[in-house]
Amino acid sequence: MSTDISTLAYDKHSQAAKDLAQEAAGNARDAAQQAGYAAKDLAQHTAAAAQNGLAAAKDAAQNGLAAAKDATQHGYAAVKDAAQHAGQAAKELYSTAASRAEDVYHSAAHRAEDLYKSAAARAEETLDQSKKYVRENPVPSVLGAFALGLTLGALLGLTHHHEPTLRERLRW
């Protein structure tokens, strides 16, 4: 009988520890998801900045074209060189922005992974500690489980309503 109660207490503590581990893992997944969303938002903002840079480069190219029309008197080579520099600058700006966005995303992903591993390790440690406590203190564990069972039984007993049987329902 005491082995059954000890097993029941151990199972309840194990279940509680498992629940804590699942909650910690859920929190870690949520943190990883939030980090992913943040990285995605940052990548979108960086992409928007790159698009603004490209628009600026386009404007610069259009201005370069107007200058080229004016510069035909001064030489086609100078205008061509200016347009190439503007295009190269736009490409470099886009490349830099994309690289930074990728770095931020990887950094956030690594941080989220570290948080998940840390939470899982803490949950495992909590489970091990609860198992050790139950092994070292079986009487208080059993008594605590018994008291918890009595309390829950009393609470459930208060909320239990008598459901009439078929025979009781069919009586006149």
Residue, then its C-alpha position, 0 to 999 in steps of 0.5 A: m500500500s505504501t509503495d502505491i502511495s509512494t509511486l503515486a506521489y513520485d508520479k505526481h511530482s514527476q508529472a509536475a516536473k514534466d509539466l514545468a519542463q513542457e511549460a519551459a519548452g513552450n516559453a523557449r519556443d515562444a521566445a525563439q518565435q519572438a526572436g524570429y519575428a524581431a529578426k524578420d521585422l529588422a530584415q524588412h526594415t533593412a530591406a526597406a532602407a535598401q529600397n530607399g537607397l535604390a530609389a535614391a540611386k535611381d534618382a541619382a541616375q536620373n539626375g546623372l542622365a540630365a547632367a549627361k544631356d548637359a554634359t554632352q558638350h563636355g564629354y560622354a566619358a565623364v557622364k558614363d563614369a558617374a552613372q557607373h559609380a552611382g550604380q556601384a554605390a547602390k549595389e554596395l548599399y544593398s549588399t551591406a544592408a542585406s548582409r547586416a540583416e542576415d547577421v542580425y537574423h542569425s544572431a537572434a536565432h542563436r540567442a533563441e536557441d541558447l534560451y531554449k537550451s537553458a530552459a530545457a536544462r533548468a527543467e531537467e534539473t528541476l525534474d532531477q531535484s524533485k525525483k531526488y526529494v521524493r527518494e530522500n523524503p518519501v513520508p512527507s511526499v506521500l503525506g503531501a500527495f495524500a493531503l492534496g488528494l483529499t483536498l481535490g477529492a473534497l473540492l470535486g465532491l462539492t461540485h458533483h451533482h447527482e445525475p438521475t438514472l434512467r429509472e428515476r427519469l422515467r418515474w411518474 
